[in-house]
Amino acid sequence: MSAPPWEAEFPGRLEHELTCLEAAGIRYDIDDAASRHGVLQLRVTAIGDAAVDMTVTFPDLYPFVRPSVRLTGDQAAPMAHHVHPFSGDLCLIGRSTALWHTDDTLAWLLTTQLPKTLQAGQVTATSAEEVEALAGVEEAQAEPWTDYYTCFDEGSMILVDSSWTLPTTRTQGALGLRLSRLDPTSVDATQGAGLLHGAVFTVSDDSGKVLCSLSGQNPDRFARPVTGRWARLDASLRGNTPEAFLTELRRAAPRLLDGAWQPAPVNGWELQIFGLTFPEERVHRGTGDGWVFLIRLRPTGGRTQQQVKRGRGQRGVPPAPGKTTTHLIRAGYAGQADMAARVPELVGLQDRHAAVFGVGALGSTVTEHLARAGIGQLTVVDRDHLEPGNLVRHAARLDMAGWDKAVAASQIALSVAPDVRVNVIQHAIGAPRNALRPDHRNEIDAWTDVIDSVDLVVDCTAEKGVQQALAWLARRRGKPYLAVSASNGGWGGRVARLPSAPGAACWYCLEYALNDESIPPVSAAPEEDGVQPVGCADPTFAGSGFDLAEVALHAVRVAVATLQQGRPGGYPGSGHGVYVLALRTPDGTPVPPTWTGLALPVHPLCRGDH
């Protein structure tokens, strides 16, 4: 059963809208054809004495969201801003739905906002004074032309760098690309994977001189090198099909297509890749080089993926010889500055290195979010392998079950961070050396080398003996140490930071404080609430992933603040030594997550070297 239209849901609102239009001298007709399909649409022909040609469409969720006002005919042509170049929809107020109020009306949009939009839309501001004069008329946001194209291949992207500035004297040249994925038979982008994913690592001129290169991306992550060509267009294209871009490329650089076919890194196919750059608005009223990519594919007559991927009893049918498909690929801005732009407080983490010991429920999430934060290097240490049941609170995927946890954690980090370097150590901390293997190193020496190479030790092992050893080694080598733990049942957690400064509190100070409860205990489920998973030799604790994530995420905050300490504008720390999380009261009653920050002074009973 279909829901009633908004006019029926809100009796009197339509009448109010029409009354306001008539009072403002706005002439309109109701589109009967649209009404028969349940859509209220108006054709506006005059506002006061001015003749106009506009179509207004009220959305089904009116009045919670604004109506669409669309210019028809040739009225949109003179406007460079605030109008969709293909549909003619006007941007009468900013995109945020918070800017529309339920008591606003179409009459208000047409009499108050429309004149401002038409004025600002026809202004081509270039100077700071002109931009400032528009401050009271329009929002300070860019209107990149590429945001309006709808003909991109869904699920595909080629990465570029927004810092690139090509010399205006160069109009075409070569591209050095690498692809991480290419599937010419991909037709279902709803599954997330489109035709291809790749990156442009170098842009050269016709003489082979490199004009710019991609920063902040690891080429090893893109295993398939290919070449391409690029050309400069005078303006953004007013076409919205891949074929329109191909026509424009032929017009702007007719010889660029000659001999551009190359074997694709997929058996049975060959391809052409063209980068098209043109001026578009990159920041508010400021232009730069926009990019799109044109991909052409055709079978070569050999076996294709489509033929290989056939079921039992089915015969692969080769595609028509020479049939070429053309695709438009969206550019993704992924240079080092692009990746850091949304988190300015994290700038500088790219030259920091942290070691995460224990990458289970807590450590895997810590690893993932340190990588997302932009840390330059990680060392992950764990000897265990991943069980399917771990996934209820581990950052890994089901297809990683059976992997070593350290390897899984490294792949999680690599999948979310553009340029992180990850060292994997699969080792049981504290195991005795084999006396018959004199080549095995003293473990103290081995871990000392690791700790010497990092800026922070993050201990998520939840093993007290290991924690004591790592805290001792970190203190010995002058490195800050973070102990991260959760209580049974996921009722709470604790993050303790031991700084490297001489005279600061040590591991034993923390133990004394926990013993005399000057650091309060963490709420925990009764010990008998633990779990003995089938197939595991050791019982494990109970606790949900979303509760344990609270502990891991705060550990990342403290880790990042520690790594950024002393850097102007870096992520700030609170200065506390211990953080205690309560998710439940001691009797198990859930409470909103509450972190308490506590100082960790040198304990009077501790005889450590402070």
Steps between C-alpha positions, in 0.01 A plus 500: 500500500647832390545783750276805450661808340639770724205725418273247674743445790505873575149640432499868413872520418450495122232765524740711708773460238273604216363797696856623565585466130197703395568766764854536362371548145636168378309342211506123460317200359472157661633221277208257467713226344739501796205506742361182346828334605472632854755783458412862566673708234446865409590692185591855610456755220538838674627655823343843527556676168788272395427208268680181600501137394553270798383160616449444872477144636393432856673192649303224671650602836387862472498716717797335676720564195501776241328494158706475182502814284620439146568747222367388165576622153814712453491681833771285660758571230630838630554365854844369596410419860211373709332306222537133409649507149298203377168509686467876548423460874577818690690508829286759675631414847800297616493122469459430871142402581533704821475817288139420409237544772158339491330842516692626195300518177554484128395866479787591735745306282383674182475855634794511744751236399456489121618861435814439710572177316457657156727789601776277641468242225591747228799647684843362409694610807877499471633753751489471879278810513245344263494177697456692826209696349319170441542387861151609598343344190652154465667235711877457475501165323635376170286388207729257314364409159595134546253478786216529250593224255287187533668289231791376710559126526367420848744335735805618301757768577846619398695686767673832436651778715325834550838673541582445133531817293580427138680775304256683279746461212457121511188367332559125482738226603536160666364342819669236711222304668471192716179301547394301802194358323378456144197287410373563145202270564382685811141604450366511858647797687235454772742243647752781549754411230475676167717478191830608652687671781839661453722804544702739286853507642661727238384761250755580228512731202554386143877504544479261795576760768306420820282797586348366823470180700263349754592541867374295791418179312702180500551371142535146634129514581430529126658192345421552130693773312341651190557813294261770390479835325362831620363810330391842616151625414420871488186462711291241678286295267126560483441142395406224740594177321834322448447537125477878537839503671646280227369743236654794686832316532502439125438871444755631752779248438419294189839327483495389864294190417744379236681187614378533857380140533700285741460149643282513810628327815214252446530217250312557174451876519668821398428853616556871457514744793463876454508765769306816421576810706306825487442807719234459768421657835713327765440735793240773542535723193844358427585281201757229443552191288214252515546144373295222345622184330382336181552124476452300178502119504476238229559123486800377306353162402684304771330348804326762709392492860146459379596174329708376793223564755252251362307238691512125443335404174504858367702611202666836504381721217774731375399865474450656162841565340612858528206616711623799701341638814564850635485591869536823695686460831480738793822653638561463872726752673737294715827690533661531840337838564162370378508207742592728792263788419211372714719449808741796525586413862659176377746659259846370580399148597642374170850504650399313816532127572305300759523135598176324594556185705196271491261560210187324620172671587666818631823503301339447159277805548793702636705401193220591260443845646867587537527423129192709422649787700793506257782348703798431279608160631361222716653185644241240599589208724289190571555124490134388486280421200154632426197286584157565344357571844755779551317710242225609741758743643796496262552748216566217249266346241367145480721421202802563726410217738802272528748783443754597761355794692809709432461447124127577517569820695761607246255452213230694684744791540608482135138491383409830670820706489661636183867473584546321833791258529427195715751258650359163608654302785346160572659410828401375845639753749671332791549154348834335588764477231586169344832401658584300189462807276791731579389727216192606698549843652463597860142624523597808696729602216231430240230706674750772583565540127127527434441752778801706394344536154162634617368815664233329712431153640128409510436187706167329432612153609288493820776276643638638824840335470542626146385847605759513776775392262405745224459787746847422638654486153328823390615681813850366452514635144334834580176438305144581615283196575123456479320210671150434365262254667130421529317329784307174480163539331610826340369684806785750491863553415820681582767686304821576691777717357851477640713785367867459420618803698740424788329520836152423366278224639585144394316171461538418867360839602192405299481161672525658845228752407271222378567299814412782743218615267630854463434398137144361528426146379321444170151348510514140378264209451550202738785274395263210445348699212799414282478282189670175392475509118495165325835431337695742724743381764442806723182650643436858400311794642150604402435841350356663190694670226316830536587518871865404449528752217440778755823397673698462178390835358596690813836322495550641149415852623762470774752345260455776241522772765820341629650481151399863430625633832685828455380555145317833448141429398537127562230282650481607867537277803329544836816443702358209698696184563212254537154490343227278644188414298167404655239339273316331785464542873650232729165318500493488117257785429592669169597868517604745226872466427686707757875556497674628812850645462734461796852609580764232549764634739801312625366271773662546842547124541666451164877448508543520125757722332312828458 
